[in-house]
Amino acid sequence: MASGIQNLELFVRSALANGLQRSDIEHGLLQAGWPAEQIKSAMKTPARHEKIPFIGGAHIMASGIQELERFVYSALAKGLQKPDIEQGLLQAGWPAEQIKSALGLFADIAFPVPIPKPRPYLSAREAFYYLLLFTTLYLSANYLGSLLFDLVNLKFLDPTEEGYPRESLIGSIRWAASFLIVAFPVFLFLSYRIQRELTQNAVKRLSTIRRWLTYLTLFAAAGFLIGDLVTLVYSVLGGELTIRFILKVLIVGVIAGTIFGFYLWDLRAEEREV
């Protein structure tokens, strides 16, 4: 997160040196999505007396900014529109994905100078929350499936398995229920707490750890769904369908499908908001 704060301080310093008022800078940064506490911290940066040119000065906001990003910054500072900049870069041979990324670094706000958008970041506090959130999610999903599997086995005992250990099933059900009673409320509490923070500050959706764990969860859920369908097709082709088997396939499909659908929807909502 340090690089994002550093870029914010550089922006504030250059804007102040070019005669912009602190109130106008603060208003523009709030519109761009910067958290109020970070703006307040950056606004403590003392203004330099020398005038810092917005155009042609490679030292402006140069930390961590590549050549294409510096060009986009200078072009926007001259008053060029993003579609015109994009068209020129495409004609110069720049890949469309890199152009889109560079243009997306700056907010679409009417302001005397280009305002940088908040960038993805990683904080230890959010890493702790998200690791605990997804760990409790995985535990809840696993033991919910285990509990339902055991209930199905208990209801539809296999007559071919003589002396089926009913006591073992009861013990497994108790373990699964114990994990659910502890892990699922923790997952719900963390989900509520994190969602409240995201509602208050949409910039937190840019958290690096959040995106990585969300995509890993989507990958795992998709893998279970594919494996579930493959198992179903294999059994259909072999004529080995039983009520117990069908119920277990449905259990895996519903759990994995719910997780996949929710986090896919969440990512799409994030793309619309941020």
C-alpha positions in Angstrom: 0.0 0.0 0.0 3.0 2.2 0.4 3.4 2.9 -3.3 -0.2 4.1 -3.6 0.3 6.5 -0.6 3.6 7.7 -2.1 1.9 8.5 -5.5 -0.9 10.3 -3.6 1.6 12.4 -1.8 3.4 13.2 -5.0 0.1 14.2 -6.6 -0.8 16.5 -3.7 2.6 18.1 -3.7 2.6 18.8 -7.5 -1.0 20.1 -7.3 -0.3 22.4 -4.5 2.9 23.7 -6.2 0.8 24.5 -9.3 -1.5 26.7 -7.4 -4.5 24.4 -6.7 -6.4 24.9 -3.4 -6.3 22.1 -0.8 -10.1 22.0 -0.6 -10.3 21.5 -4.4 -7.6 18.8 -4.3 -9.4 17.0 -1.4 -12.8 17.1 -3.2 -11.2 15.7 -6.4 -9.5 12.9 -4.6 -12.8 11.9 -2.8 -14.5 11.8 -6.1 -11.8 9.5 -7.5 -12.4 7.1 -4.6 -9.5 7.7 -2.3 -10.2 7.0 1.4 -10.7 10.1 3.5 -8.0 9.1 6.0 -5.4 8.7 3.3 -6.3 12.1 1.8 -6.1 13.7 5.2 -2.6 12.2 5.7 -1.4 13.2 2.2 -2.7 16.8 2.6 -0.2 17.3 5.4 2.5 17.3 2.7 4.0 20.8 2.6 3.7 22.6 -0.7 6.9 23.4 -2.6 7.5 27.0 -3.7 8.9 26.2 -7.1 6.3 25.5 -9.8 6.3 21.8 -10.9 5.3 21.4 -14.5 2.6 18.9 -15.2 3.7 18.3 -18.8 7.1 17.1 -19.8 8.4 16.7 -16.3 9.5 13.1 -16.0 10.0 13.5 -12.2 6.3 14.1 -11.6 4.8 11.0 -10.0 7.6 9.0 -11.7 8.0 6.5 -8.9 6.8 3.1 -10.2 5.2 4.6 -13.3 6.3 3.2 -16.7 6.8 5.1 -19.9 3.3 4.5 -21.2 1.7 5.7 -17.9 3.9 8.9 -17.9 2.8 9.6 -21.5 -0.9 9.1 -20.6 -0.5 11.4 -17.6 1.1 14.1 -19.7 -1.5 13.8 -22.5 -4.4 14.0 -20.0 -2.7 17.0 -18.4 -2.6 18.8 -21.8 -6.4 18.3 -22.0 -6.6 15.4 -24.4 -9.5 13.0 -24.1 -9.0 9.4 -23.3 -10.6 8.1 -26.6 -8.1 10.3 -28.5 -5.2 9.1 -26.5 -6.3 5.5 -26.9 -6.6 5.9 -30.7 -3.2 7.4 -31.0 -1.5 4.7 -28.9 -3.3 2.0 -31.0 -2.0 3.6 -34.2 1.5 3.6 -32.6 1.3 -0.2 -32.0 0.6 -0.3 -28.3 -1.4 -3.4 -27.2 -5.0 -2.6 -26.3 -4.8 -4.3 -22.9 -1.8 -2.1 -21.9 -3.5 1.0 -23.1 -6.7 0.2 -21.2 -4.6 -0.4 -18.0 -2.7 2.8 -18.3 -5.8 4.9 -19.0 -7.6 3.2 -16.1 -5.0 4.6 -13.7 -6.6 8.0 -13.8 -10.1 9.0 -12.7 -12.7 10.2 -15.2 -13.2 13.5 -13.3 -13.1 17.1 -14.5 -10.1 18.5 -12.7 -7.2 20.8 -13.7 -4.8 17.8 -13.4 -5.2 14.0 -13.9 -6.1 12.4 -10.6 -4.7 8.9 -10.0 -7.0 6.2 -8.9 -6.3 4.2 -5.8 -4.3 1.1 -6.7 -4.5 -2.5 -5.4 -2.8 -2.9 -2.1 -2.0 -5.5 0.6 -2.3 -4.9 4.4 -1.6 -7.4 7.2 -4.9 -6.7 8.8 -6.9 -7.5 5.7 -4.8 -10.5 5.0 -5.7 -11.9 8.4 -9.4 -11.2 7.9 -9.6 -12.7 4.4 -7.5 -15.8 5.3 -9.7 -16.5 8.2 -12.9 -15.8 6.2 -12.0 -18.2 3.4 -10.6 -20.8 5.8 -13.9 -20.9 7.6 -15.7 -21.0 4.3 -13.7 -24.1 3.2 -14.3 -25.8 6.5 -18.0 -25.0 6.5 -18.4 -26.3 2.9 -16.4 -29.4 3.6 -18.2 -30.4 6.8 -21.6 -29.5 5.4 -21.0 -31.9 2.6 -19.7 -34.5 5.0 -22.7 -34.1 7.3 -25.2 -34.5 4.4 -23.2 -37.5 3.0 -23.4 -39.2 6.4 -27.2 -38.5 6.7 -27.7 -40.0 3.2 -25.7 -43.1 4.1 -27.7 -43.4 7.3 -31.0 -43.1 5.6 -30.1 -45.3 2.6 -28.0 -48.1 4.1 -26.2 -50.3 1.5 -27.5 -53.8 2.0 -24.3 -55.2 0.4 -22.2 -53.8 3.3 -22.9 -56.2 6.1 -22.4 -54.9 9.6 -22.2 -51.3 8.4 -20.7 -49.3 11.2 -23.8 -47.2 12.2 -21.9 -46.0 15.3 -19.1 -44.7 13.1 -21.6 -42.7 11.0 -23.1 -41.2 14.2 -19.6 -40.2 15.3 -18.8 -38.6 11.9 -22.1 -36.7 12.0 -21.1 -35.3 15.5 -17.7 -34.2 14.2 -19.2 -32.5 11.1 -21.9 -30.8 13.2 -19.3 -29.6 15.7 -17.2 -28.0 13.0 -20.3 -26.3 11.4 -21.4 -24.9 14.8 -18.1 -23.2 15.3 -16.8 -22.4 11.8 -20.0 -21.2 10.0 -21.0 -18.5 12.6 -17.4 -17.1 12.3 -17.7 -17.1 8.5 -21.0 -15.2 8.7 -19.6 -12.7 11.2 -16.5 -12.0 9.1 -18.6 -11.8 5.9 -20.9 -9.2 7.6 -17.9 -7.2 8.9 -16.0 -7.2 5.7 -19.1 -6.4 3.6 -19.9 -3.4 5.8 -16.3 -2.1 5.3 -16.6 -2.6 1.5 -19.9 -0.6 1.5 -18.4 2.2 3.4 -15.2 2.3 1.4 -15.3 0.7 -2.1 -11.6 1.1 -2.5 -11.1 -1.8 -0.2 -12.3 -4.1 -3.0 -8.9 -3.5 -4.6 -7.3 -5.6 -1.8 -4.8 -8.0 -3.5 -5.3 -10.8 -1.0 -9.1 -10.6 -1.5 -8.8 -10.9 -5.2 -6.3 -13.8 -5.1 -8.4 -15.8 -2.6 -11.6 -15.1 -4.5 -10.2 -16.4 -7.7 -8.7 -19.4 -6.0 -12.1 -20.2 -4.5 -13.7 -19.9 -7.9 -11.1 -22.2 -9.3 -11.7 -24.8 -6.6 -15.5 -24.6 -6.9 -15.3 -24.9 -10.7 -13.1 -28.0 -10.3 -15.6 -29.6 -7.9 -18.5 -28.9 -10.3 -16.6 -30.4 -13.3 -15.6 -33.4 -11.3 -19.2 -33.8 -10.1 -20.5 -33.8 -13.6 -17.9 -36.2 -14.8 -18.8 -38.6 -12.1 -22.4 -38.4 -12.9 -21.9 -39.0 -16.6 -19.6 -41.9 -15.9 -22.2 -43.5 -13.6 -25.0 -42.9 -16.1 -23.0 -44.6 -18.9 -22.2 -47.5 -16.6 -25.8 -47.9 -15.4 -24.8 -47.6 -11.8 -27.2 -44.9 -10.7 -28.7 -45.3 -7.2 -30.7 -42.9 -5.0 -27.8 -42.6 -2.6 -25.4 -41.7 -5.4 -27.8 -39.2 -7.0 -28.3 -37.4 -3.7 -24.5 -37.2 -3.1 -24.0 -35.7 -6.6 -26.7 -33.1 -5.9 -25.1 -32.2 -2.6 -21.7 -31.6 -4.2 -23.3 -29.7 -7.1 -25.4 -27.4 -4.9 -22.6 -26.6 -2.4 -20.0 -25.9 -5.1 -22.4 -24.2 -7.4 -23.6 -21.8 -4.7 -20.1 -20.8 -3.8 -19.1 -20.4 -7.4 -22.2 -18.4 -8.3 -21.9 -16.1 -5.3 -18.3 -15.1 -5.8 -18.7 -14.8 -9.5 -21.5 -12.4 -8.9 -19.4 -10.5 -6.3 -16.6 -10.1 -8.8 -18.9 -8.7 -11.4 -20.4 -6.3 -8.9 -16.9 -5.2 -8.0 -16.1 -4.4 -11.7 -19.2 -2.3 -11.9 -18.5 -0.3 -8.7 -14.7 0.2 -8.8 
